[in-house]
Amino acid sequence: MKFDMTSQTLREARKYEEAFGKLILQQERPSFHLSPRTGWMNDPNGFSWFGGKYHIFYQYYPYDAHWGPMHWGHAVSADLLHWEYLPAALAPDEIYDRDGCFSGSGLTLPDGRQLLMYTGVVRERLADGGCNEIQTQCIAVGDGVDYVKYHKNPVLDGRDLPEGGSKYDFRDPKMWKEADGSYGCVVGNRSADGSGQLLLFTSADGFAWHYKKVLAANRNRFGRMWECPDFFALDGKWILLVSSQDMLPSGFEYHNGNGTLCLMGDYDREREEFTEESNQAVDYGIDFYAPQTILTPDGRRVMIGWMQNWDTCGYRRKNDEAWFGQMSLPRELSVQNGRLYQKPVRELEDMRSNRISYENVRVSGPCSLDGIRGRRIDMELVVRPEEGEELYRKFAVRFAQNDLYYSSLSFRPGESILKVDRKFSGSRRAIIHQRRCKVNHKGGLLKLRVILDRFSVEVFVNDGEQVLSAVLYTDQEAEGISFIADGIAKMDVIKYDLV
């Protein structure tokens, strides 16, 4: 099989990231969330297990901390938390991908090589001076470090689309391997009605792909275009994950506009038909998009997403920062009570140290506890009413706090509303600062797990029933944590440092 050779464009990107990545100090990065080697990061790509390690690729522009012509950055890990950078894997260097190597996926071929499938982008100039992006699906194969592009690229283009399918919104292939050794793939597309649809393709060898059918159609229900699909079985159900553009809120769901959607249902393999049964947001916070999952060697379904919001990408901590964008914590998925549950990967518990715990703390007004502070912590909270007292009206925990700044979680049991709020985090811009969600509680009893890294907070509610994620740019010296109640609340706290 004939392949192209590594290009000058890729060699230059690798040389640049090697030189400039070294200039970013470790303490200037998240501690256990993946950030770009240098420059810009968005969607996770090619999340896979290969050669005894977890591989993650990512949408990448090494030359600036703003979006640019997309490359694929590359990192590997043994535990999903400590990442080692490898050289950039893909660059926009061919006629069919010259304006960007957009998102895609990866798996292992029978001959031991790693197969990557990605979206190639070419800008088509229009007579009126505008342009369209023609998007096609392309293949690269490699050894876990170096990848060469298939000489028959693109393997899917506008000729492979169903009637009415847009060749300008056709992206983000997610592959999987079937039990019989064949391959499946789902790709996001825009249909004739202007909204998203997910297209199913199959292949005998991973190289020659054939259109099968529309697996799921939006029909203008959940936003417009559907990006970054994923499709897998989990705990007796089938899950479709998509990142939907321009969603309208529905109650307390889908408030991020460009947000994440989980469709849960059944799948008839013989007829290749997915039947939707329920839908929910994947993350209820401010910053989460484009998740991708992997089936780990020990059988867990683990998801990781881009911990950022497209509507706040213009906001920076400082104008000359060397990197922008980070991934979420990897999360173990399960289906419980008809919902998608998420928990931090269990490997995070191996990082815990310096356990401090308090039980039955009475909170009325502001409260601080000795030893409960930090910006790299894992903190478990249980809040409940004081026995014999009226239900408290509000409970809040403030973190990343000093005399000037704090971010907070607040819970109002009378309304069943949990809110994450970073308006006092040091921002000087009117970006998105709050998100609220409706949570389940038993008479004011609520369980929270709060994970802080240097530049983020992730809140897991009721053992993973809901998650709220948010990026924080507060000065690292702000590491105070305090609690406050309107009324009287009881609280149990367990806090670990993460090292």
Secondary structure, 3 states (H helix, E strand, C coil): CCECCCCHHHHHHHHHHHHHHCCCCHHHCCCCCCCCCCEEEEEEEEEEEECCEEEEEEEEECCCCCCCCCEEEEEEECCCCCEEEEEEEECCCCCCCCCCEEEEEEEECCCCCEEEEEEEEEEEECCCCCEEEEEEEEEEEECCCCEEEECCCCCECHHHCCCCCCCCCEEEEEEEECCCCCEEEEEEEECCCCCEEEEEEEECCCCCEEEEEEEEECCCCCCCCEEEEEEEEECCEEEEEEEECCCCCECCECCCCCEEEEEEEEEECCCCEEEEEEEEECCCCCCCEEEEEEECCCCCEEEEEECCCHHHCCCCCCCCCCEECCECCCEEEEEECCEEEEEECHHHHHHEEEEEEEEEEEEEEEECCCCCECCCEEEEEEEEECCCCCCCCEEEEEEEECCCCCEEEEEECCCCEEEEECCCCCCCCCCCCEEEEECCCECCEEEEEEEEECCEEEEEEHHHCEEEEEECCCCCCCCEEEEEEEEEEEEEEEEEEEC
